[in-house]
């Protein structure tokens, strides 16, 4: 009888393992979505600020370089460097 209980326990363990794997996969998806949202959280603030100032012509490469710098170094670091230009 101990042997049959062992088989039931193994089946229960396997079922629980599969349920946990599914739950972890769902959590991974949620974490990825949250990371994406966090990485883009500053966009509305930057867009609102840009709408309030006049901006001279700028080519696409320069705009992309500025956006990449903000993404890579953060808004505070880029703003500090731009402020030092005076």
PAVEX-512656 format. One record per residue: residue in three letters; residue number from 1; x, y, z of N, C-alpha, C in turn. Coordinates in steps of 0.2 Angstrom, whole numbers, always signed. Example, Ala and Ser with C-alpha at 12.3 -4.5 7.8 and 13.67 -1.06 7.14 Angstrom:
REM PAVEX-512656
SITE  aa   i  n_px  n_py  n_pz ca_px ca_py ca_pz  c_px  c_py  c_pz
SITE ALA   1   +66   -28   +39   +62   -22   +39   +66   -16   +39
SITE SER   2   +64   -11   +35   +68    -5   +36   +64    +0   +39
REM end
This chain:
REM PAVEX-512656
SITE  aa   i  n_px  n_py  n_pz ca_px ca_py ca_pz  c_px  c_py  c_pz
SITE UNK   1    +4    -6    +0    +0    +0    +0    +4    +6    +0
SITE UNK   2   +10    +6    +3   +14   +12    +3   +17   +14    -4
SITE UNK   3   +17    +9    -8   +20   +10   -15   +14   +13   -19
SITE UNK   4    +8   +12   -18    +3   +15   -22    +2   +22   -19
SITE UNK   5    +3   +23   -13    +3   +30   -10    +8   +34   -13
SITE UNK   6   +14   +31   -14   +20   +35   -17   +18   +37   -24
SITE UNK   7   +15   +33   -28   +13   +34   -35    +8   +40   -35
SITE UNK   8    +3   +40   -30    -2   +45   -30    +2   +52   -28
SITE UNK   9    +7   +51   -24   +10   +57   -22   +14   +60   -27
SITE UNK  10   +17   +55   -31   +21   +58   -37   +17   +61   -42
SITE UNK  11   +11   +58   -43    +6   +61   -48    +4   +68   -46
SITE UNK  12    +3   +69   -39    +1   +75   -36    +6   +80   -37
SITE UNK  13   +12   +78   -36   +18   +82   -36   +19   +85   -43
SITE UNK  14   +18   +80   -48   +19   +82   -55   +14   +87   -57
SITE UNK  15    +8   +86   -55    +2   +90   -56    +3   +97   -53
SITE UNK  16    +6   +97   -47    +7  +104   -44   +13  +107   -47
SITE UNK  17   +18  +103   -49   +24  +106   -53   +21  +110   -59
SITE UNK  18   +17  +107   -63   +14  +109   -69   +10  +116   -68
SITE UNK  19    +6  +116   -63    +3  +121   -61    +7  +127   -59
SITE UNK  20   +13  +126   -55   +17  +131   -53   +21  +134   -60
SITE UNK  21   +23  +129   -64   +26  +131   -70   +22  +136   -74
SITE UNK  22   +15  +135   -75   +10  +139   -78   +10  +146   -74
SITE UNK  23   +10  +145   -68    +9  +152   -64   +16  +156   -65
SITE UNK  24   +21  +153   -65   +28  +156   -66   +28  +159   -73
SITE UNK  25   +25  +156   -78   +25  +159   -85   +21  +165   -85
SITE UNK  26   +15  +164   -81   +11  +170   -81   +14  +176   -77
SITE UNK  27   +17  +175   -72   +21  +180   -68   +27  +183   -73
SITE UNK  28   +30  +179   -76   +35  +181   -81   +32  +186   -86
SITE UNK  29   +26  +185   -89   +23  +189   -93   +21  +195   -90
SITE UNK  30   +18  +195   -84   +17  +201   -80   +23  +205   -79
SITE UNK  31   +28  +202   -77   +34  +206   -76   +37  +209   -82
SITE UNK  32   +37  +206   -87   +39  +209   -94   +35  +215   -96
SITE UNK  33   +28  +214   -95   +24  +220   -96   +25  +226   -92
SITE UNK  34   +26  +224   -85   +28  +230   -81   +34  +233   -82
SITE UNK  35   +39  +229   -84   +46  +232   -86   +45  +237   -92
SITE UNK  36   +41  +234   -97   +40  +238  -103   +37  +245  -101
SITE UNK  37   +32  +245   -97   +28  +251   -95   +33  +255   -91
SITE UNK  38   +37  +253   -87   +41  +257   -83   +47  +260   -87
SITE UNK  39   +49  +256   -92   +54  +259   -97   +51  +265  -101
SITE UNK  40   +45  +265  -102   +41  +270  -106   +37  +275  -102
SITE UNK  41   +38  +275   -95   +34  +279   -91   +36  +287   -92
SITE UNK  42   +41  +289   -94   +43  +296   -94   +41  +299  -101
SITE UNK  43   +38  +295  -106   +36  +298  -112   +31  +303  -112
SITE UNK  44   +26  +302  -108   +20  +308  -108   +23  +314  -105
SITE UNK  45   +28  +314  -100   +30  +320   -97   +35  +323  -102
SITE UNK  46   +39  +320  -105   +44  +323  -110   +40  +326  -116
SITE UNK  47   +35  +322  -118   +30  +324  -124   +27  +331  -122
SITE UNK  48   +24  +331  -116   +21  +337  -113   +26  +343  -113
SITE UNK  49   +32  +342  -110   +37  +347  -110   +39  +349  -117
SITE UNK  50   +40  +345  -122   +42  +347  -128   +36  +351  -132
SITE UNK  51   +30  +349  -130   +24  +353  -133   +24  +360  -131
SITE UNK  52   +27  +362  -125   +27  +369  -122   +33  +373  -125
SITE UNK  53   +37  +370  -128   +43  +374  -130   +44  +374  -138
SITE UNK  54   +47  +379  -141   +48  +380  -148   +55  +376  -149
SITE UNK  55   +55  +372  -154   +61  +368  -156   +62  +369  -163
SITE UNK  56   +69  +371  -164   +71  +372  -171   +71  +365  -175
SITE UNK  57   +72  +366  -181   +73  +360  -185   +78  +355  -182
SITE UNK  58   +77  +349  -183   +82  +344  -180   +81  +338  -185
SITE UNK  59   +86  +335  -186   +86  +329  -191   +84  +323  -187
SITE UNK  60   +82  +318  -190   +80  +312  -187   +85  +308  -183
SITE UNK  61   +92  +308  -185   +97  +305  -182   +99  +309  -175
SITE UNK  62   +98  +315  -175   +99  +319  -169   +94  +318  -164
SITE UNK  63   +88  +318  -166   +82  +316  -162   +83  +309  -159
SITE UNK  64   +85  +304  -163   +85  +298  -161   +91  +297  -156
SITE UNK  65   +97  +301  -157  +102  +301  -152  +100  +303  -145
SITE UNK  66   +96  +309  -145   +94  +312  -139   +89  +307  -136
SITE UNK  67   +85  +304  -139   +80  +299  -136   +84  +293  -134
SITE UNK  68   +89  +290  -137   +93  +285  -135   +97  +286  -129
SITE UNK  69  +100  +292  -129  +104  +295  -123   +99  +295  -116
SITE UNK  70   +93  +297  -117   +88  +297  -112   +87  +290  -110
SITE UNK  71   +86  +286  -114   +84  +279  -113   +90  +275  -109
SITE UNK  72   +96  +277  -111  +102  +273  -109  +104  +276  -102
SITE UNK  73  +104  +283  -102  +107  +286   -96  +102  +289   -91
SITE UNK  74   +96  +290   -93   +91  +293   -89   +90  +300   -90
SITE UNK  75   +84  +302   -89   +82  +309   -90   +87  +314   -86
SITE UNK  76   +88  +313   -80   +92  +317   -75   +99  +318   -78
SITE UNK  77  +102  +313   -80  +109  +313   -82  +109  +317   -89
SITE UNK  78  +104  +316   -93  +104  +320  -100  +103  +327   -99
SITE UNK  79   +98  +328   -94   +96  +335   -93  +102  +339   -90
SITE UNK  80  +106  +336   -85  +112  +339   -82  +117  +341   -88
SITE UNK  81  +118  +336   -92  +123  +337   -98  +120  +343  -102
SITE UNK  82  +114  +343  -104  +111  +348  -108  +112  +355  -104
SITE UNK  83  +110  +355   -98  +111  +361   -94  +118  +364   -94
SITE UNK  84  +123  +360   -94  +130  +362   -94  +132  +366  -100
SITE UNK  85  +128  +365  -106  +129  +368  -112  +127  +375  -111
SITE UNK  86  +123  +377  -107  +122  +384  -105  +118  +387  -109
REM end
